[in-house]
Amino acid sequence: MNCNVCDAPMEDDGGIVGEFGILPVAFCCWCSSSMTDMVIQMQGFDDIDILKERIKELEEDAKQESKAKKAREKKKT
């Protein structure tokens, strides 16, 4: 089996073999790492200010979910 991106032979070096829906795919460790890095850059996760903003958003979401959960539990009693 070869990598679907660079056509290198797949080795036991941390590559990924799986499916996109029903389409079988294989990515060597280099292409897998490169795609992960690309997603990190595209989402802005390599920018500390964007990460700090996202953390604040996640903390607020968690607080709201916690309040909603408590309200649901209170209704049950």
C-alpha positions in Angstrom: 0.0 0.0 0.0 1.3 3.5 -0.9 0.5 7.0 0.5 -2.3 8.6 -1.4 -0.5 12.0 -1.5 3.2 11.2 -2.3 2.9 7.6 -3.4 5.6 6.5 -0.9 5.4 2.9 0.4 3.5 2.7 3.7 5.8 1.7 6.6 5.2 1.1 10.3 6.2 4.6 11.1 3.1 6.3 12.2 1.2 6.6 9.0 -2.6 6.5 8.9 -4.7 4.0 7.0 -8.5 4.4 7.0 -11.5 5.6 5.0 -13.0 8.9 3.9 -16.6 7.6 3.9 -16.3 4.5 1.7 -13.0 5.6 0.0 -9.9 3.8 1.4 -7.0 6.2 2.1 -3.5 5.9 3.3 -1.1 8.7 4.4 2.5 8.3 5.3 3.8 9.9 8.5 5.2 12.9 6.5 2.0 13.6 4.6 -0.1 13.0 7.7 2.0 15.5 9.7 1.9 18.0 6.9 -1.9 17.9 6.6 -2.2 18.3 10.4 0.1 21.3 10.3 -1.9 22.8 7.4 -5.2 22.5 9.4 -3.5 24.1 12.4 -2.4 27.0 10.2 -5.7 27.3 8.4 -7.7 27.4 11.7 -5.3 30.0 13.2 -4.2 27.6 16.0 -0.6 28.7 15.5 -1.5 32.2 16.6 -1.4 32.6 20.4 -4.0 35.4 20.4 -6.5 33.3 18.5 -5.8 30.4 20.9 -6.4 32.6 23.9 -9.7 33.8 22.4 -10.8 30.3 21.6 -10.0 29.1 25.2 -12.2 31.9 26.5 -15.0 30.9 24.2 -14.7 27.2 25.3 -14.7 28.3 29.0 -17.9 30.3 28.4 -19.5 27.4 26.6 -18.6 25.1 29.5 -20.1 27.5 32.0 -23.4 27.8 30.0 -23.6 24.0 29.6 -23.0 23.6 33.4 -25.8 26.0 34.2 -28.1 24.3 31.7 -27.3 20.9 33.2 -28.0 22.1 36.7 -31.3 23.6 35.6 -32.3 20.2 34.0 -31.4 18.4 37.1 -33.4 20.8 39.3 -36.5 20.3 37.1 -36.2 16.5 37.6 -36.6 16.9 41.4 
